[in-house]
Amino acid sequence: MANKRNVTVRMKADLEYEARNPQGNVVNIDMYDPEHKQAQSPMDLLLSALGGCASVDAVLMMKKKRREIVDFYVEAEGIRNDGVPAFYTDIELKFVLVSPDATPGEFAKVVALSVDKYCSVASSLKSTITYKSEVRRPE
């Protein structure tokens, strides 16, 4: 049986949405221009999800190697198509580890494993998407 996840995305205003999982965790989403932005856009969230997913495995693998982590972050940059839809044509992840005892070579291997093998979000970007629709009448 497949391991299913789900969220419900509900409109709050024309350009504002709220995504909620069954546990009640909420992520606010908006499509406002940068000067009015209060939350991440769906495309920002995709980069955040990718960076977050790859981070978890990279950090856990470095800790398994008993490396000290003073700081760790991922800078995610996406280049978007000029047309509609404005999908990402390229995504670059820059992993930065501040550690007194890690080596560049071992960290590069960990990053590659994290992104190419273990990150569910990266693998999901290659998945098939299906959809259906329905119209309900007000009660």
Steps between C-alpha positions, in 0.01 A plus 500: 500500500629844410596744775261789434530860614248776448441868554200721437567836338220750565452847353508782756494783240565523127877480543517339846475133587550277800633144480412274795599141565287252703706581812394865477835645390445807285707665227387834366545563128462821303549615145549871572772710343821516707417833664174356644616145564420348840556132421687283253357434155442143381824517300689627808352214699621250241857628544455498879369144495788383282762674713342379823466141384859480380625672817359244739680206342825692452509608865411153628771338287764747621394438861522125437860564394541676836578835344437815698252737340544864601264625228325357198278650232389455142457782252247394237474693175258425221508634145150529359367467148412838343161379375191357663525284694810651661642167618855450621728410213798467736541478876832542677552402862806633679568309822715678757640315801703672769693227679846472659542133406310432175681473167374644170515158335291319758246783510470499119424125510239551772334780302488287184345208691251730665379666179531210255394206717320595822315828439133420435431852375774478234363164386144639502599763245520209254160353593176470307225739610136408456198713583123513507248775568150542640256785551290513814196718554467714815289339769 
